């Protein structure tokens, strides 16, 4: 008897160029993230995000990342980018999220910024998921100074075993570690998706990442590693 294992959904975030949008779509990404938070080095304007989103084929979702933005601005951005999912990555309360998404009628993700503390999670994720129960999913990211992703991992093994939410694993994912991340985190929520930004960025001559500039080869390797994790999980369910 074989039990079907859901396919891990993939979001590539922090895109700023047409070539990178096309590369992510070609590699098989399910969602493309645009950072609408001006202080971020990967930020784009709403107009630029709308321009890039028009390149997306059917069934590839644009995701708009906001940090403590007022509801009218979120609503206005969504008007320019139909079909977008909203990602709240700041200090937004459940009421803030609902106010900016037409009482939750527009799908949204809520980032849980998990403190990088030793042998404790530093956040009651079960309670957090309950507070944001109207979110489509809870996105798990390391809590670093400032806002937005910091490209750092947290201790996945400290996550609670049963979270009543769909989960999105983020924070420091790369082609080298995403398979292990999926194998560790998939059983802990209703489903699992992954979100990568810095882990698929190009590097300059000094070896440092070029923030907002993606590497098509790294994107392809990341997607391949995700599919390898799915294959392993499928093999575990064969009986």
C-alpha positions in Angstrom: 0.0 0.0 0.0 1.3 3.5 -0.9 0.2 6.7 0.8 0.4 9.9 -1.2 2.9 12.5 0.0 2.0 16.1 -0.8 4.4 18.1 -3.0 6.4 20.7 -1.1 5.5 24.2 -2.5 8.3 26.6 -3.3 8.5 30.3 -3.0 11.5 32.3 -4.3 11.5 35.7 -2.6 13.2 39.1 -3.0 13.2 39.2 -6.8 13.9 42.4 -8.6 14.7 41.4 -12.2 12.8 39.9 -15.1 15.5 37.3 -15.8 15.2 36.1 -12.2 11.4 35.9 -12.3 11.7 33.8 -15.5 14.4 31.6 -14.1 12.3 30.9 -11.0 9.2 30.0 -13.0 11.2 27.8 -15.4 12.7 25.9 -12.4 9.2 25.2 -11.1 8.6 27.7 -8.3 5.0 27.9 -7.1 5.2 31.5 -5.8 7.4 34.6 -6.4 8.0 37.1 -3.6 8.3 40.8 -3.9 9.6 42.9 -1.0 7.6 46.1 -0.5 9.6 47.3 2.5 11.7 50.3 1.4 14.6 49.7 3.9 15.3 46.3 2.5 18.1 46.0 0.0 15.8 43.7 -2.1 12.9 46.2 -2.0 10.9 47.1 -5.1 8.2 49.6 -5.6 4.6 48.6 -6.1 4.8 49.6 -9.7 7.9 47.5 -10.3 6.3 44.5 -8.5 3.2 44.8 -10.7 5.4 45.0 -13.8 7.3 41.8 -12.8 4.2 40.0 -11.7 2.7 40.4 -15.2 5.3 38.0 -16.4 3.9 35.2 -14.2 2.0 32.4 -15.9 -1.2 31.0 -14.5 -1.0 29.2 -11.2 2.3 30.9 -10.1 1.3 33.2 -7.2 2.8 36.7 -6.6 3.4 37.3 -2.9 3.8 40.8 -1.5 5.9 41.2 1.6 5.0 44.1 4.0 6.5 45.2 7.3 4.2 47.3 9.5 2.5 48.9 6.5 -0.8 50.7 7.0 -3.9 48.9 5.7 -4.8 51.4 2.9 -1.4 51.0 1.3 -1.6 47.2 1.5 -5.0 47.3 -0.1 -3.8 49.7 -2.8 -0.9 47.5 -3.7 -3.1 44.4 -4.0 -5.4 46.3 -6.3 -2.4 46.8 -8.7 -1.4 43.1 -8.4 -4.5 41.0 -8.7 -4.3 37.5 -7.3 -1.5 38.3 -4.9 -1.0 36.8 -1.5 0.0 39.1 1.3 2.9 38.3 3.7 3.1 40.2 7.0 6.6 40.3 8.3 6.6 42.9 11.1 4.6 43.4 14.3 1.1 43.2 12.8 -1.6 42.0 15.1 -4.3 39.6 13.9 -6.6 42.7 13.6 -4.0 44.5 11.5 -3.8 41.5 9.1 -7.6 41.3 8.8 -8.0 45.0 8.2 -5.5 44.9 5.3 -6.9 41.8 3.7 -10.7 42.5 3.6 -11.3 40.6 6.8 -9.1 37.7 5.6 -10.8 37.3 2.2 -7.5 37.9 0.6 -5.1 35.1 1.5 -2.2 36.1 3.8 0.8 34.6 5.5 2.0 35.6 8.9 5.7 35.4 9.7 6.7 34.1 13.1 10.1 35.6 13.9 11.7 32.8 16.0 14.4 34.0 18.4 17.8 32.5 18.0 18.1 31.2 21.5 20.1 28.1 22.6 18.0 25.0 23.5 14.6 26.6 23.7 12.4 27.8 20.8 11.7 31.2 22.4 8.2 31.4 21.0 5.0 29.5 21.7 4.3 28.5 18.1 1.1 26.6 18.9 -0.3 29.7 20.6 1.0 31.9 17.8 -0.8 29.7 15.2 -4.0 29.9 17.1 -3.8 33.7 17.3 -3.3 33.9 13.5 -5.7 31.1 12.7 -7.1 33.0 9.7 -3.7 33.1 8.0 -3.3 30.8 5.1 0.0 29.7 6.7 2.5 30.6 9.4 6.0 31.4 7.9 8.9 30.3 10.2 11.9 32.7 10.1 14.8 33.5 12.4 14.4 36.6 14.5 17.3 38.9 13.6 17.9 42.6 14.2 15.5 44.7 12.1 12.8 43.2 9.9 12.7 40.9 6.9 14.6 37.7 6.5 18.2 37.7 7.8 19.4 34.6 6.0 19.9 32.7 9.2 18.6 29.3 10.3 17.1 28.4 13.7 17.1 25.1 15.4 14.3 23.2 13.6 14.4 20.3 16.1 12.9 22.6 18.7 9.7 23.2 16.8 6.6 21.6 18.5 5.5 18.3 17.0 1.9 19.3 16.2 1.1 22.8 15.0 -2.5 23.3 13.7 -1.4 25.4 10.8 0.1 25.1 7.3 3.8 26.0 7.7 6.3 27.8 5.5 9.9 27.1 6.4 12.2 30.0 5.8 15.4 31.5 7.1 18.8 30.5 5.8 17.7 27.8 3.4 20.1 26.8 0.7 20.3 23.9 -1.9 22.6 22.2 0.7 20.2 22.2 3.7 16.7 22.4 2.4 16.3 18.7 2.1 17.1 18.2 5.8 14.8 21.1 6.7 11.9 19.5 4.9 12.5 16.1 6.5 12.6 17.7 10.0 9.7 20.1 9.7 7.2 18.5 7.4 5.6 16.3 10.1 5.1 19.2 12.5 2.3 21.1 10.6 -0.7 20.5 8.4 1.6 20.9 5.3 4.9 22.5 4.5 6.2 24.9 1.9 9.6 26.5 1.7 10.7 30.1 1.1 14.2 31.0 -0.1 15.9 34.4 -0.9 19.6 34.8 0.0 20.3 31.1 -0.5 19.8 31.4 -4.2 21.5 34.8 -4.7 24.4 35.4 -7.0 27.8 36.4 -5.4 30.1 39.2 -6.4 33.9 39.0 -6.9 34.4 39.3 -3.2 32.2 36.2 -2.6 29.5 38.2 -0.9 25.8 37.8 -2.0 24.4 40.3 -4.4 21.2 41.1 -2.6 18.2 41.0 -4.9 20.2 39.4 -7.8 19.4 35.7 -8.2 21.5 32.8 -9.6 19.5 30.6 -12.0 21.7 27.6 -11.3 21.2 27.9 -7.6 17.5 28.2 -8.1 17.5 25.0 -10.1 19.6 23.2 -7.5 17.3 24.4 -4.7 14.2 23.1 -6.5 16.0 19.8 -7.2 16.8 19.4 -3.5 13.2 20.1 -2.5 12.1 17.4 -4.9 14.7 15.0 -3.5 13.2 15.6 0.0 9.7 14.8 -1.4 11.0 11.6 -3.0 12.5 10.5 0.4 9.2 11.2 2.2 7.3 9.3 -0.4 9.6 6.3 0.1 8.9 6.4 3.8 5.2 6.1 3.2 5.5 3.0 0.9 4.5 -0.1 2.9 
